[in-house]
Amino acid sequence: MKDRKSEYKVALFGATLGVLFTAIYDFIKERPILTTLWNSLKWVWKNLFELKITIWQLLLALAIIYTLFKIRPKKKEKQSPDFLNYTTDNFDEIKWKWDWKWNSITRKWHVDNLVPLCTKCETATMLNEDYIDKYSTCPRCDNFMDKLKSSEKIEAIIIDNVHRNLY
């Protein structure tokens, strides 16, 4: 899709430059402005729009176009990767949960909403990160979990598990 847009931009840029250079050329040579463009339009009108086409030529062209569309390979629908179902795992006896989110800029999947779950009731908790320790307290049962790994380390392990197919 991105390649098509750049092709259109290049074509539009080339056409614009052609008209611009024609105008500059006409101005330098003291001719009426855009004579080359006018002559090109007259040629297109004469050779394309006044072209005599017989019915058999029209039918042949339609048959060729129809055949090309029929034998053209169909686009395959993109299947979701298997690892998108990998949304929970245990790390150091703590269960973690996350989602996968597509980043259209980097064109990659990344971990999103990574949270540790309570070891007693599996409620999602917030990871509190101090300078020394990482800990979490369950909002439902007040279970205190300490010595947790940072979310960056857990995300790195998750991505490594995906690369190694360990999910």
RAKA-V65266 format. One record per pair of residues at least 24 apart in sequence whose ideal C-beta (glycine too) atoms are under 10 Angstrom apart, sorted by sequence separation. I is the first residue (numbers start at 1). J is the second residue. D is the distance in Angstrom with one decimal. If there is no record, write none. Layout:
BEGIN
I/J/D, I/J/D
END
This chain:
BEGIN
87/111/9.5, 94/118/9.2, 95/119/7.4, 118/142/9.5, 119/143/6.3, 127/151/5.7, 84/109/7.3, 91/116/8.7, 94/119/6.5, 97/122/8.6, 118/143/5.2, 119/144/9.9, 120/145/9.4, 83/109/7.7, 87/113/9.6, 93/119/7.4, 118/144/9.8, 119/145/6.1, 90/117/9.5, 95/122/6.6, 97/124/6.4, 118/145/7.3, 127/154/8.9, 81/109/7.1, 96/124/9.8, 117/145/9.4, 80/109/9.6, 88/117/7.8, 116/145/6.7, 94/125/9.7, 96/127/9.4, 116/148/6.0, 116/149/9.2, 88/122/9.5, 116/151/8.7, 115/151/8.5, 114/151/5.2, 114/152/9.4, 116/154/8.2, 115/154/9.9, 111/151/8.8, 114/154/6.2, 114/155/6.0, 94/136/8.5, 111/154/8.4, 112/155/9.8, 111/155/4.8, 114/158/7.9, 110/155/8.2, 111/156/9.5, 111/158/5.6, 110/158/10.0, 111/159/7.1, 110/159/8.4, 109/159/9.4, 94/145/6.4, 108/159/10.0, 111/162/9.5, 93/145/9.6, 96/148/9.2, 94/147/9.4, 96/149/9.1, 98/151/9.3, 109/162/8.6, 94/148/6.2, 92/147/7.9, 94/149/8.3, 96/151/8.8, 92/148/7.5, 98/154/8.4, 91/148/8.8, 92/149/6.4, 98/155/7.9, 91/149/6.4, 96/154/5.7, 100/158/9.7, 96/155/9.5, 94/154/9.0, 98/158/6.9, 96/157/9.2, 91/153/8.5, 92/154/9.3, 96/158/8.0, 100/162/9.5, 91/154/5.8, 89/154/8.8, 92/157/10.0, 91/157/6.2, 91/158/8.6, 89/157/8.2, 89/158/6.9, 91/161/9.8, 87/158/9.6, 86/158/7.7, 89/161/7.1, 83/158/9.2, 86/161/7.4, 83/159/9.5, 86/162/6.8, 89/166/9.3, 83/161/8.5, 84/162/9.8, 89/167/7.4, 83/162/4.6, 86/165/10.0, 88/167/10.0, 82/162/9.2, 83/163/9.4, 86/166/9.2, 87/167/9.4, 81/162/8.6, 86/167/3.7, 83/165/8.3, 85/167/8.0, 82/165/8.6, 83/167/5.7, 82/167/7.9, 2/107/9.8
END
